[in-house]
């Protein structure tokens, strides 16, 4: 699958799950659960312990899904991620050099941006999808997105930050192209079991399918 096909796949799925874990031992059980329920695109962040090892494991275990790397702030992290097998990169910031390196390796980039200037700069530099981050700005979150989308409606935007089961439908109703979901879904602790993760992910997938 080339870069364009990977980007198209992510746009089609409309949901990317973000794995950020303090304990490496929790990564694979969570990924197993997500894949079982039907998640087909996920990222493992660079500040997850052993992130390159976990990317490689996930690629080997689940060749049918896309496994990317998140929190890729610079080309050095991009290289580590791609060497480990990352099929797409996600950044929290607007760093054009990451796009250049990734595209040289036929890897799409979901580039973080917030202001209209950052969004357009990322897109003009070749970002395959622009990640509106942080999307959670309180009661004005969706209103702000609509303000961005109005004049920049040709740019594919993915909302990341604060997206959860209670508001994911609102984002798609507002016209977002996709969402990234992390802590509200995948945090594994005494209050959020693998069964909870499965059920929440299923509910999100059912909502996304409507769009």
Backbone as a printed PyTorch tensor [residue, N CA C, xyz], in Angstrom:
tensor([[[  0.8490,  -1.1900,   0.0000],
         [  0.0000,   0.0000,   0.0000],
         [  0.8890,   1.2460,   0.0000]],

        [[  0.7080,   2.1160,  -0.9850],
         [  1.5350,   3.3230,  -1.0460],
         [  0.9740,   4.4240,  -0.1380]],

        [[  1.6840,   5.5500,  -0.1040],
         [  1.2970,   6.6360,   0.8000],
         [ -0.1340,   7.1090,   0.5580]],

        [[ -0.4770,   7.3000,  -0.6890],
         [ -1.8130,   7.7960,  -1.0150],
         [ -2.8940,   6.8060,  -0.5810]],

        [[ -2.6240,   5.5250,  -0.7780],
         [ -3.6040,   4.5090,  -0.3890],
         [ -3.7600,   4.4230,   1.1290]],

        [[ -2.6470,   4.5760,   1.8380],
         [ -2.7290,   4.5620,   3.3060],
         [ -3.5450,   5.7540,   3.8080]],

        [[ -3.2930,   6.9210,   3.2320],
         [ -4.0420,   8.1110,   3.6410],
         [ -5.5230,   7.9470,   3.3280]],

        [[ -5.8240,   7.3850,   2.1620],
         [ -7.2150,   7.1590,   1.7830],
         [ -7.8930,   6.1730,   2.7310]],

        [[ -7.1400,   5.1700,   3.1620],
         [ -7.6630,   4.1700,   4.0990],
         [ -8.0400,   4.8350,   5.4250]],

        [[ -7.1700,   5.7090,   5.9210],
         [ -7.4360,   6.4030,   7.1820],
         [ -8.6570,   7.3040,   7.0450]],

        [[ -8.7490,   8.0160,   5.9250],
         [ -9.9110,   8.8810,   5.6940],
         [-11.1940,   8.0650,   5.6240]],

        [[-11.1050,   6.8950,   5.0560],
         [-12.2660,   6.0190,   4.9450],
         [-12.6960,   5.4870,   6.3060]],

        [[-11.7280,   5.1180,   7.1340],
         [-12.0500,   4.5750,   8.4610],
         [-12.5800,   5.6530,   9.3940]],

        [[-12.0660,   6.8790,   9.2560],
         [-12.5360,   8.0540,   9.9960],
         [-12.1790,   8.0700,  11.4850]],

        [[-11.5570,   7.0030,  11.9850],
         [-11.1820,   6.9900,  13.4040],
         [ -9.8120,   6.3360,  13.5670]],

        [[ -8.9350,   7.0480,  14.2620],
         [ -7.6150,   6.5330,  14.6110],
         [ -7.5480,   6.4770,  16.1330]],

        [[ -7.1610,   5.3370,  16.6700],
         [ -7.0450,   5.2180,  18.1280],
         [ -5.6000,   5.4480,  18.5390]],

        [[ -5.4330,   6.2670,  19.5690],
         [ -4.1100,   6.6880,  20.0350],
         [ -3.7210,   5.8860,  21.2750]],

        [[ -2.6340,   5.1300,  21.1670],
         [ -2.1280,   4.3510,  22.3000],
         [ -0.9700,   5.1160,  22.9390]],

        [[ -1.1840,   5.5690,  24.1610],
         [ -0.1230,   6.2170,  24.9340],
         [ -0.1090,   5.5500,  26.3000]],

        [[  0.9400,   4.7790,  26.5810],
         [  0.9490,   3.9900,  27.8110],
         [  2.2210,   4.1940,  28.6120]],

        [[  2.0680,   4.2730,  29.9300],
         [  3.2250,   4.3750,  30.8150],
         [  3.8390,   3.0030,  31.0760]],

        [[  3.0120,   1.9710,  30.9800],
         [  3.4860,   0.6120,  31.1960],
         [  3.4170,  -0.1630,  29.8830]],

        [[  4.5540,  -0.5850,  29.3910],
         [  4.6130,  -1.2590,  28.1020],
         [  3.7650,  -2.5260,  28.0730]],

        [[  3.6270,  -3.1780,  29.1970],
         [  2.8940,  -4.4450,  29.2510],
         [  1.4090,  -4.2900,  28.9200]],

        [[  0.8950,  -3.0660,  28.9880],
         [ -0.5310,  -2.8650,  28.7000],
         [ -0.8070,  -2.6450,  27.2170]],

        [[  0.2310,  -2.3800,  26.4280],
         [  0.0270,  -1.9940,  25.0280],
         [ -0.6150,  -3.1090,  24.2070]],

        [[ -0.0120,  -4.2810,  24.2080],
         [ -0.5200,  -5.3520,  23.3580],
         [ -1.9200,  -5.8340,  23.7460]],

        [[ -2.2530,  -5.9960,  25.0330],
         [ -3.6330,  -6.3820,  25.3690],
         [ -4.6640,  -5.3720,  24.8620]],

        [[ -4.3290,  -4.0810,  24.9510],
         [ -5.2470,  -3.0480,  24.4710],
         [ -5.3850,  -3.1350,  22.9510]],

        [[ -4.2600,  -3.2850,  22.2560],
         [ -4.3100,  -3.4010,  20.7960],
         [ -5.1020,  -4.6410,  20.3810]],

        [[ -4.8700,  -5.7460,  21.0440],
         [ -5.6180,  -6.9720,  20.7420],
         [ -7.1260,  -6.7210,  20.8330]],

        [[ -7.5290,  -6.0180,  21.8820],
         [ -8.9500,  -5.7300,  22.0990],
         [ -9.5010,  -4.8180,  21.0160]],

        [[ -8.7360,  -3.7910,  20.6560],
         [ -9.1810,  -2.8410,  19.6380],
         [ -9.3380,  -3.5060,  18.2750]],

        [[ -8.3790,  -4.3450,  17.9260],
         [ -8.4470,  -5.0350,  16.6340],
         [ -9.6330,  -5.9950,  16.6170]],

        [[ -9.8650,  -6.6580,  17.7320],
         [-10.9700,  -7.6170,  17.8300],
         [-12.3200,  -6.9290,  17.5950]],

        [[-12.4330,  -5.6980,  18.0680],
         [-13.7080,  -4.9920,  17.9300],
         [-13.8760,  -4.3330,  16.5630]],

        [[-12.7550,  -4.1940,  15.8140],
         [-12.8720,  -3.6520,  14.4710],
         [-12.1280,  -2.3640,  14.1780]],

        [[-11.2910,  -1.8940,  15.1000],
         [-10.4510,  -0.7290,  14.8290],
         [ -9.3860,  -1.1300,  13.8150]],

        [[ -9.2100,  -0.3110,  12.7710],
         [ -8.2920,  -0.6780,  11.6940],
         [ -7.1310,   0.2940,  11.5080]],

        [[ -7.1060,   1.3650,  12.3120],
         [ -5.9790,   2.3100,  12.2620],
         [ -5.6740,   2.7660,  13.6750]],

        [[ -4.4340,   2.5700,  14.0980],
         [ -4.0580,   3.0040,  15.4370],
         [ -2.6180,   3.5090,  15.4330]],

        [[ -2.3440,   4.3840,  16.3590],
         [ -0.9860,   4.9300,  16.4920],
         [ -0.4580,   4.6450,  17.8880]],

        [[  0.8260,   4.3830,  17.9590],
         [  1.5120,   4.2070,  19.2340],
         [  2.4340,   5.4070,  19.3880]],

        [[  2.2490,   6.1770,  20.4480],
         [  2.9910,   7.4230,  20.5870],
         [  4.4410,   7.1940,  20.9700]],

        [[  5.2730,   8.1350,  20.5890],
         [  6.7110,   7.9980,  20.8390],
         [  7.0570,   8.1230,  22.3200]],

        [[  6.1320,   8.6440,  23.1320],
         [  6.4020,   8.7010,  24.5740],
         [  5.7700,   7.5330,  25.3260]],

        [[  5.4260,   6.4790,  24.5710],
         [  5.0660,   5.1990,  25.1720],
         [  6.3510,   4.3880,  25.3330]],

        [[  6.5400,   3.8040,  26.4990],
         [  7.7550,   3.0210,  26.7460],
         [  7.8510,   1.9000,  25.7080]],

        [[  9.0130,   1.8150,  25.0300],
         [  9.2280,   0.7620,  24.0510],
         [  8.3880,   0.9210,  22.7920]],

        [[  8.1350,   2.1600,  22.3820],
         [  7.1890,   2.3840,  21.2820],
         [  7.6210,   1.7400,  19.9730]],

        [[  8.9210,   1.7400,  19.6760],
         [  9.3480,   1.1210,  18.4160],
         [  9.1340,  -0.3880,  18.4510]],

        [[  9.4140,  -0.9860,  19.5800],
         [  9.2040,  -2.4330,  19.7270],
         [  7.7250,  -2.7730,  19.5880]],

        [[  6.8640,  -1.9370,  20.1620],
         [  5.4280,  -2.2060,  20.1100],
         [  4.8690,  -2.0010,  18.7050]],

        [[  5.4260,  -1.0560,  17.9660],
         [  5.0070,  -0.8700,  16.5710],
         [  5.3320,  -2.1230,  15.7640]],

        [[  6.5450,  -2.6110,  15.9310],
         [  6.9650,  -3.8180,  15.2030],
         [  6.1040,  -5.0190,  15.5740]],

        [[  5.8330,  -5.1820,  16.8580],
         [  4.9770,  -6.2880,  17.3190],
         [  3.5960,  -6.2110,  16.6860]],

        [[  3.0180,  -5.0170,  16.7230],
         [  1.6630,  -4.8510,  16.1900],
         [  1.6180,  -5.0990,  14.6870]],

        [[  2.6400,  -4.6360,  13.9810],
         [  2.7040,  -4.8830,  12.5350],
         [  2.7530,  -6.3680,  12.2430]],

        [[  3.5540,  -7.0940,  13.0090],
         [  3.7080,  -8.5340,  12.7910],
         [  2.4380,  -9.3030,  13.1720]],

        [[  1.7750,  -8.8550,  14.2250],
         [  0.5910,  -9.5620,  14.7210],
         [ -0.6590,  -9.2770,  13.8890]],

        [[ -0.7330,  -8.0440,  13.3480],
         [ -1.9610,  -7.6310,  12.6580],
         [ -1.6440,  -6.9590,  11.3200]],

        [[ -1.2420,  -7.7350,  10.3390],
         [ -0.8920,  -7.1560,   9.0390],
         [ -2.0780,  -6.5400,   8.3070]],

        [[ -3.2860,  -6.8150,   8.7770],
         [ -4.4800,  -6.3110,   8.0910],
         [ -4.8650,  -4.8990,   8.5100]],

        [[ -4.2210,  -4.3440,   9.5430],
         [ -4.5420,  -2.9840,   9.9860],
         [ -3.3650,  -2.0510,   9.7130]],

        [[ -3.6100,  -0.7440,   9.8730],
         [ -2.5300,   0.2330,   9.7520],
         [ -2.0360,   0.6040,  11.1420]],

        [[ -0.7270,   0.5150,  11.3310],
         [ -0.1090,   0.8640,  12.6100],
         [  0.8120,   2.0560,  12.3850]],

        [[  0.5300,   3.1490,  13.0700],
         [  1.3370,   4.3470,  12.9100],
         [  2.0470,   4.7310,  14.1860]],

        [[  2.7920,   5.8140,  14.1080],
         [  3.4840,   6.3630,  15.2780],
         [  2.9490,   7.7510,  15.5610]],

        [[  2.7230,   8.0480,  16.8360],
         [  2.2450,   9.3640,  17.2330],
         [  3.2940,  10.1380,  18.0070]],

        [[  2.9830,  11.4140,  18.2540],
         [  3.9000,  12.3230,  18.9430],
         [  5.2570,  12.3310,  18.2280]],

        [[  5.2030,  12.4300,  16.9260],
         [  6.4200,  12.4910,  16.1050],
         [  6.7320,  13.9600,  15.8750]],

        [[  7.5350,  14.5250,  16.7310],
         [  7.7690,  15.9680,  16.7160],
         [  8.9020,  16.4060,  15.8010]],

        [[  9.7600,  15.4630,  15.3770],
         [ 10.9160,  15.8330,  14.5640],
         [ 11.3420,  14.6630,  13.6770]],

        [[ 12.2350,  14.9070,  12.7090],
         [ 12.6570,  13.8420,  11.7910],
         [ 13.3910,  12.6950,  12.4780]],

        [[ 14.0510,  12.9610,  13.5930],
         [ 14.7740,  11.9040,  14.2920],
         [ 13.7990,  10.8420,  14.8120]],

        [[ 12.7010,  11.3000,  15.4010],
         [ 11.6780,  10.3560,  15.8700],
         [ 11.0050,   9.6870,  14.6750]],

        [[ 10.7960,  10.4580,  13.6110],
         [ 10.1900,   9.8970,  12.3970],
         [ 11.0160,   8.7310,  11.8730]],

        [[ 12.3380,   8.8800,  11.8710],
         [ 13.2090,   7.8090,  11.3780],
         [ 13.0760,   6.5580,  12.2410]],

        [[ 13.1030,   6.7320,  13.5550],
         [ 12.9650,   5.5750,  14.4620],
         [ 11.6400,   4.8630,  14.2140]],

        [[ 10.5860,   5.6420,  14.0410],
         [  9.2600,   5.0710,  13.8480],
         [  9.1640,   4.3030,  12.5330]],

        [[  9.6380,   4.9100,  11.4690],
         [  9.5650,   4.2700,  10.1520],
         [ 10.4540,   3.0240,  10.1130]],

        [[ 11.6200,   3.1170,  10.7270],
         [ 12.5040,   1.9440,  10.7930],
         [ 11.8330,   0.7840,  11.5290]],

        [[ 10.9630,   1.1160,  12.4900],
         [ 10.2620,   0.0820,  13.2590],
         [  9.0540,  -0.4750,  12.5110]],

        [[  8.6760,   0.1940,  11.4070],
         [  7.5570,  -0.2910,  10.6070],
         [  6.3230,   0.5800,  10.6090]],

        [[  6.4060,   1.7860,  11.1810],
         [  5.2380,   2.6710,  11.2140],
         [  4.7460,   2.9570,   9.7940]],

        [[  3.4290,   2.8210,   9.6030],
         [  2.8450,   3.0100,   8.2790],
         [  2.2940,   4.4110,   8.0650]],

        [[  2.1950,   5.1770,   9.1400],
         [  1.8530,   6.5960,   9.0370],
         [  2.3850,   7.2930,  10.2750]],

        [[  2.5410,   8.6090,  10.1780],
         [  3.0600,   9.3930,  11.2970],
         [  2.0360,  10.4420,  11.6990]],

        [[  1.9650,  10.7040,  12.9960],
         [  1.0660,  11.7250,  13.5260],
         [  1.8790,  12.6650,  14.3990]],

        [[  1.7340,  13.9620,  14.1690],
         [  2.4940,  14.9360,  14.9450],
         [  1.5530,  15.8110,  15.7810]],

        [[  2.0560,  16.3600,  16.8980],
         [  1.2600,  17.3260,  17.6580],
         [  1.5450,  18.7520,  17.2010]],

        [[  2.5730,  18.9100,  16.3660],
         [  3.0620,  20.2320,  15.9680],
         [  3.1750,  20.3140,  14.4430]],

        [[  3.4310,  21.5300,  13.9810],
         [  3.5830,  21.7580,  12.5430],
         [  5.0740,  21.8240,  12.2200]],

        [[  5.6310,  20.6950,  11.8180],
         [  7.0550,  20.5940,  11.5110],
         [  7.1950,  20.0410,  10.0950]],

        [[  7.4660,  20.9340,   9.1640],
         [  7.4740,  20.5760,   7.7490],
         [  8.5460,  19.5400,   7.4280]],

        [[  9.6320,  19.5360,   8.1640],
         [ 10.7070,  18.5840,   7.8830],
         [ 10.2570,  17.1430,   8.1180]],

        [[  9.2780,  16.9450,   8.9950],
         [  8.7460,  15.5980,   9.2100],
         [  8.0180,  15.1240,   7.9600]],

        [[  7.2770,  16.0240,   7.3290],
         [  6.5690,  15.6680,   6.0900],
         [  7.5650,  15.2580,   5.0140]],

        [[  8.6130,  16.0360,   4.8680],
         [  9.6010,  15.7410,   3.8260],
         [ 10.2220,  14.3670,   4.0280]],

        [[ 10.6100,  14.0670,   5.2550],
         [ 11.2450,  12.7770,   5.5300],
         [ 10.2560,  11.6320,   5.3150]],

        [[  9.0450,  11.7980,   5.8250],
         [  8.0480,  10.7350,   5.7050],
         [  7.7140,  10.4470,   4.2490]],

        [[  7.5210,  11.4860,   3.4640],
         [  7.1550,  11.2940,   2.0670],
         [  8.2900,  10.6580,   1.2560]],

        [[  9.5080,  10.9140,   1.6480],
         [ 10.6440,  10.2440,   1.0000],
         [ 10.5680,   8.7310,   1.2180]],

        [[  9.8850,   8.3410,   2.2830],
         [  9.7510,   6.9210,   2.6200],
         [  8.3420,   6.3850,   2.3320]],

        [[  7.5750,   7.1390,   1.5540],
         [  6.2310,   6.7360,   1.1250],
         [  5.2810,   6.5400,   2.3030]],

        [[  5.4270,   7.3940,   3.3130],
         [  4.6080,   7.3160,   4.5310],
         [  3.7880,   8.6040,   4.6730]],

        [[  2.4670,   8.4910,   4.8630],
         [  1.6420,   9.6850,   5.0350],
         [  1.7960,  10.3130,   6.4110]],

        [[  1.4540,  11.5950,   6.4830],
         [  1.5690,  12.3440,   7.7370],
         [  0.2390,  12.9980,   8.0920]],

        [[ -0.1700,  12.7950,   9.3330],
         [ -1.2930,  13.5180,   9.9140],
         [ -0.6620,  14.5890,  10.7890]],

        [[ -0.6130,  15.8200,  10.2530],
         [  0.1810,  16.8680,  10.9090],
         [ -0.6460,  17.7490,  11.8180]],

        [[ -0.1690,  17.9220,  13.0470],
         [ -0.8530,  18.7610,  14.0160],
         [ -0.7900,  20.2350,  13.6560]],

        [[ -1.9280,  20.9100,  13.8380],
         [ -2.0250,  22.3450,  13.5750],
         [ -3.2400,  22.8760,  14.3310]],

        [[ -3.2330,  24.1660,  14.6130],
         [ -4.3850,  24.7240,  15.3350],
         [ -4.9110,  25.9960,  14.6840]],

        [[ -4.0350,  26.9390,  14.4270],
         [ -4.4950,  28.2000,  13.8410],
         [ -4.7360,  28.0360,  12.3430]],

        [[ -5.4980,  28.9440,  11.7260],
         [ -5.6910,  28.8730,  10.2730],
         [ -4.3670,  28.8690,   9.5160]],

        [[ -3.3990,  29.6520,   9.9860],
         [ -2.1020,  29.7060,   9.3130],
         [ -1.3880,  28.3670,   9.4160]],

        [[ -1.3980,  27.7620,  10.6020],
         [ -0.7610,  26.4560,  10.7720],
         [ -1.4550,  25.3890,   9.9260]],

        [[ -2.7710,  25.4000,   9.9080],
         [ -3.5220,  24.4180,   9.1190],
         [ -3.1610,  24.5220,   7.6500]],

        [[ -3.1640,  25.7570,   7.1340],
         [ -2.8640,  25.9230,   5.7100],
         [ -1.3990,  25.6300,   5.4080]],

        [[ -0.5090,  26.0340,   6.3000],
         [  0.9180,  25.7680,   6.1060],
         [  1.1830,  24.2730,   6.0340]],

        [[  0.5730,  23.5120,   6.9410],
         [  0.7440,  22.0560,   6.9520],
         [  0.2210,  21.4430,   5.6600]],

        [[ -0.9510,  21.8690,   5.2430],
         [ -1.5680,  21.3150,   4.0310],
         [ -0.7580,  21.6690,   2.7810]],

        [[ -0.3380,  22.9190,   2.7000],
         [  0.4360,  23.3730,   1.5400],
         [  1.7710,  22.6440,   1.4550]],

        [[  2.3210,  22.2370,   2.6210],
         [  3.6040,  21.5220,   2.6460],
         [  3.4430,  20.0400,   2.3230]],

        [[  2.1900,  19.5870,   2.2000],
         [  1.9680,  18.2120,   1.7800],
         [  1.3790,  17.2820,   2.8200]],

        [[  0.9610,  17.8170,   3.9680],
         [  0.3340,  16.9510,   4.9740],
         [ -0.8450,  16.2230,   4.3400]],

        [[ -0.9080,  14.9270,   4.5430],
         [ -1.9700,  14.1350,   3.9350],
         [ -3.3180,  14.3720,   4.6190]],

        [[ -3.2710,  14.6020,   5.9030],
         [ -4.4240,  14.9760,   6.7100],
         [ -3.9130,  15.9880,   7.7330]],

        [[ -4.7200,  16.9880,   8.0540],
         [ -4.3210,  17.9430,   9.0870],
         [ -5.0810,  17.6170,  10.3700]],

        [[ -4.3170,  17.4430,  11.4240],
         [ -4.8620,  17.0940,  12.7390],
         [ -5.1300,  18.3810,  13.5100]],

        [[ -6.3850,  18.7060,  13.7270],
         [ -6.7440,  19.8950,  14.4990],
         [ -6.5050,  19.5820,  15.9730]],

        [[ -5.4430,  20.2010,  16.5210],
         [ -5.0040,  19.8420,  17.8700],
         [ -4.4740,  21.0500,  18.6190]],

        [[ -4.8960,  21.2190,  19.8860],
         [ -5.8840,  20.4120,  20.5900],
         [ -7.3080,  20.8310,  20.2060]],

        [[ -8.1210,  19.8570,  19.8680],
         [ -9.4870,  20.1570,  19.4460],
         [-10.3780,  20.5180,  20.6300]],

        [[-10.0020,  20.0710,  21.8110],
         [-10.8120,  20.3190,  22.9970],
         [-10.5020,  21.6980,  23.5770]],

        [[-11.3140,  22.6620,  23.1930],
         [-11.1340,  24.0250,  23.7200],
         [-12.3860,  24.4430,  24.4910]],

        [[-13.0180,  23.4720,  25.1340],
         [-14.2120,  23.7660,  25.9150],
         [-15.4560,  23.8720,  25.0570]],

        [[-16.3720,  24.7290,  25.4690],
         [-17.6700,  24.8380,  24.7980],
         [-17.5700,  25.3960,  23.3820]],

        [[-16.4210,  25.9710,  23.0410],
         [-16.2740,  26.5700,  21.7090],
         [-15.5600,  25.6500,  20.7210]],

        [[-15.2790,  24.4100,  21.1010],
         [-14.4840,  23.5010,  20.2680],
         [-15.0310,  23.3560,  18.8570]],

        [[-16.2870,  22.9510,  18.7590],
         [-16.8790,  22.6960,  17.4400],
         [-17.1220,  24.0000,  16.6950]],

        [[-17.4620,  25.0460,  17.4080],
         [-17.6440,  26.3500,  16.7740],
         [-16.3320,  26.8130,  16.1380]],

        [[-15.2190,  26.5730,  16.8380],
         [-13.9140,  26.9450,  16.2840],
         [-13.6060,  26.1270,  15.0420]],

        [[-13.8660,  24.8240,  15.1090],
         [-13.6430,  23.9650,  13.9390],
         [-14.4370,  24.4710,  12.7410]],

        [[-15.6970,  24.8140,  12.9420],
         [-16.5170,  25.3010,  11.8340],
         [-15.9460,  26.5870,  11.2450]],

        [[-15.3790,  27.4190,  12.1230],
         [-14.7520,  28.6490,  11.6440],
         [-13.5540,  28.3650,  10.7570]],

        [[-12.7720,  27.3360,  11.1140],
         [-11.6220,  26.9220,  10.3020],
         [-12.0890,  26.2820,   9.0050]],

        [[-13.0720,  25.4090,   9.1030],
         [-13.5240,  24.6160,   7.9530],
         [-14.1870,  25.4860,   6.8870]],

        [[-14.8110,  26.5740,   7.3150],
         [-15.5030,  27.4410,   6.3540],
         [-14.6340,  27.8600,   5.1810]],

        [[-13.5420,  28.5850,   5.4370],
         [-12.6950,  29.0290,   4.3300],
         [-11.7100,  27.9760,   3.8390]],

        [[-11.4760,  26.9420,   4.6330],
         [-10.4860,  25.9180,   4.2780],
         [-11.1660,  24.5620,   4.0990]],

        [[-12.2840,  24.5650,   3.3920],
         [-13.0920,  23.3460,   3.2900],
         [-12.4860,  22.2820,   2.3820]],

        [[-11.3960,  22.6200,   1.6910],
         [-10.7200,  21.6300,   0.8430],
         [ -9.6770,  20.8220,   1.6070]],

        [[ -9.4610,  21.1640,   2.8690],
         [ -8.4210,  20.5070,   3.6620],
         [ -9.0540,  19.4560,   4.5660]],

        [[ -8.6110,  18.1930,   4.4650],
         [ -9.1490,  17.1510,   5.3430],
         [ -8.6820,  17.3670,   6.7820]],

        [[ -9.6360,  17.4870,   7.6940],
         [ -9.3160,  17.7840,   9.0960],
         [ -9.7590,  16.6620,  10.0190]],

        [[ -8.8920,  16.3230,  10.9510],
         [ -9.1780,  15.3050,  11.9550],
         [ -9.0880,  15.9610,  13.3310]],

        [[-10.1270,  15.8100,  14.1420],
         [-10.1350,  16.3940,  15.4850],
         [ -9.4660,  15.4430,  16.4680]],

        [[ -8.5260,  15.9630,  17.2370],
         [ -7.8170,  15.1560,  18.2340],
         [ -7.6800,  15.9680,  19.5180]],

        [[ -8.0140,  15.3270,  20.6250],
         [ -7.9390,  16.0020,  21.9140],
         [ -9.3380,  16.2010,  22.4670]],

        [[ -9.7060,  15.3910,  23.4470],
         [-11.0120,  15.5470,  24.0720],
         [-12.1640,  14.8690,  23.3580]],

        [[-11.8780,  14.1270,  22.2830],
         [-12.9520,  13.4000,  21.5970],
         [-13.2790,  12.1440,  22.4000]],

        [[-14.5570,  11.9470,  22.7010],
         [-14.9710,  10.7920,  23.4900],
         [-16.3450,  10.3270,  23.0420]],

        [[-16.8660,   9.3290,  23.7150],
         [-18.1410,   8.7390,  23.3030],
         [-19.2850,   9.7370,  23.3850]],

        [[-19.2060,  10.6720,  24.3160],
         [-20.3110,  11.6240,  24.5020],
         [-20.3560,  12.7190,  23.4400]],

        [[-19.2200,  12.9710,  22.7580],
         [-19.2340,  14.0730,  21.7740],
         [-18.8210,  13.6720,  20.3600]],

        [[-18.4700,  12.4040,  20.1560],
         [-17.9720,  12.0060,  18.8370],
         [-19.0230,  12.2360,  17.7530]],

        [[-20.2900,  11.9870,  18.0730],
         [-21.3600,  12.2150,  17.0980],
         [-21.4630,  13.7030,  16.7420]],

        [[-21.2930,  14.5680,  17.7470],
         [-21.3600,  16.0140,  17.5100],
         [-20.2920,  16.4620,  16.5180]],

        [[-19.0990,  15.8810,  16.6380],
         [-18.0220,  16.2440,  15.7190],
         [-18.3710,  15.8710,  14.2800]],

        [[-18.9080,  14.6790,  14.0960],
         [-19.2470,  14.2670,  12.7350],
         [-20.4610,  15.0250,  12.1940]],

        [[-21.3850,  15.3510,  13.0550],
         [-22.5250,  16.1750,  12.6430],
         [-22.0440,  17.5370,  12.1640]],

        [[-20.9550,  18.0270,  12.7800],
         [-20.4070,  19.3390,  12.4210],
         [-19.6050,  19.3020,  11.1270]],

        [[-19.2790,  18.0810,  10.6420],
         [-18.5760,  17.9670,   9.3700],
         [-17.1160,  17.5940,   9.4490]],

        [[-16.6470,  17.1470,  10.6260],
         [-15.2420,  16.7390,  10.7230],
         [-15.0050,  15.5230,   9.8270]],

        [[-13.8140,  15.4260,   9.2730],
         [-13.4970,  14.3180,   8.3640],
         [-13.0770,  13.0600,   9.1110]],

        [[-12.5660,  13.2270,  10.3270],
         [-12.1370,  12.0720,  11.1070],
         [-11.7820,  12.5110,  12.5150]],

        [[-11.5550,  11.5320,  13.3890],
         [-11.2020,  11.8470,  14.7720],
         [-10.0820,  10.9320,  15.2420]],

        [[ -9.3370,  11.4290,  16.1990],
         [ -8.3610,  10.6200,  16.9050],
         [ -8.8290,  10.4940,  18.3430]],

        [[ -8.8600,   9.2800,  18.8560],
         [ -9.3720,   9.0480,  20.2090],
         [ -8.3030,   8.3500,  21.0400]],

        [[ -8.0140,   8.9040,  22.2070],
         [ -6.9600,   8.3360,  23.0400],
         [ -7.4140,   7.9790,  24.4270]],

        [[ -7.0190,   8.7910,  25.4100],
         [ -7.1920,   8.4800,  26.8130],
         [ -8.5860,   8.0870,  27.2260]],

        [[ -9.6080,   8.7240,  26.6540],
         [-10.9830,   8.4220,  27.0400],
         [-11.3720,   6.9970,  26.6830]],

        [[-10.6320,   6.3870,  25.7800],
         [-10.9410,   5.0320,  25.3310],
         [ -9.9630,   3.9950,  25.8590]],

        [[ -8.6590,   4.2490,  25.7410],
         [ -7.6760,   3.1670,  25.8840],
         [ -6.9720,   3.0860,  27.2300]],

        [[ -7.2120,   4.0230,  28.1210],
         [ -6.5400,   3.9660,  29.4190],
         [ -6.9860,   2.7200,  30.1710]],

        [[ -6.0370,   1.8620,  30.4860],
         [ -6.3360,   0.6000,  31.1560],
         [ -5.9930,   0.7190,  32.6380]],

        [[ -7.0120,   0.7140,  33.4930],
         [ -6.7850,   0.8050,  34.9340],
         [ -7.9640,   0.1700,  35.6640]],

        [[ -8.0280,   0.3850,  36.9490],
         [ -9.0760,  -0.2480,  37.7600],
         [-10.4750,   0.1970,  37.3510]],

        [[-10.5540,   1.3870,  36.7410],
         [-11.8530,   1.9310,  36.3500],
         [-12.1780,   1.7130,  34.8720]],

        [[-11.2570,   1.1250,  34.1270],
         [-11.4640,   0.9360,  32.6920],
         [-10.8070,  -0.3690,  32.2560]],

        [[-11.5820,  -1.4230,  32.1760],
         [-11.0670,  -2.7480,  31.8520],
         [-11.0130,  -2.9630,  30.3480]],

        [[-10.4430,  -4.0890,  29.9380],
         [-10.4220,  -4.4370,  28.5140],
         [-11.8460,  -4.5810,  27.9820]],

        [[-12.7390,  -5.0740,  28.8150],
         [-14.1410,  -5.1850,  28.3980],
         [-14.7460,  -3.8070,  28.1710]],

        [[-14.4120,  -2.8500,  29.0460],
         [-14.8930,  -1.4780,  28.8790],
         [-14.3540,  -0.8790,  27.5780]],

        [[-13.0690,  -1.1220,  27.3160],
         [-12.4540,  -0.6150,  26.0850],
         [-13.1640,  -1.1920,  24.8680]],

        [[-13.4360,  -2.4800,  24.9120],
         [-14.1410,  -3.1440,  23.8100],
         [-15.5120,  -2.5010,  23.5780]],

        [[-16.2680,  -2.3410,  24.6340],
         [-17.6280,  -1.8120,  24.5120],
         [-17.6450,  -0.3620,  24.0430]],

        [[-16.7180,   0.4520,  24.5550],
         [-16.6640,   1.8540,  24.1400],
         [-16.2420,   1.9670,  22.6840]],

        [[-15.2320,   1.1870,  22.2970],
         [-14.7780,   1.2190,  20.9130],
         [-15.8880,   0.7840,  19.9650]],

        [[-16.6350,  -0.2360,  20.3410],
         [-17.7360,  -0.7090,  19.4960],
         [-18.7890,   0.3850,  19.3260]],

        [[-19.1110,   1.0590,  20.4170],
         [-20.1020,   2.1340,  20.3470],
         [-19.6180,   3.2650,  19.4420]],

        [[-18.3260,   3.5780,  19.5100],
         [-17.7650,   4.6290,  18.6490],
         [-17.7970,   4.2150,  17.1850]],

        [[-17.4080,   2.9830,  16.9210],
         [-17.4200,   2.4880,  15.5440],
         [-18.8320,   2.5450,  14.9740]],

        [[-19.8300,   2.1610,  15.7720],
         [-21.2130,   2.1920,  15.3090],
         [-21.6460,   3.6130,  14.9350]],

        [[-21.1850,   4.5920,  15.7000],
         [-21.5210,   5.9870,  15.3980],
         [-20.8220,   6.4270,  14.1110]],

        [[-19.5380,   6.1280,  14.0090],
         [-18.7500,   6.5520,  12.8390],
         [-19.3210,   5.9610,  11.5480]],

        [[-19.8360,   4.7400,  11.6260],
         [-20.3960,   4.0910,  10.4340],
         [-21.5520,   4.8690,   9.8350]],

        [[-22.2030,   5.7050,  10.6360],
         [-23.3320,   6.4970,  10.1500],
         [-22.8750,   7.5910,   9.1860]],

        [[-21.5730,   7.8540,   9.1650],
         [-21.0570,   8.9590,   8.3560],
         [-20.1000,   8.4760,   7.2810]]])
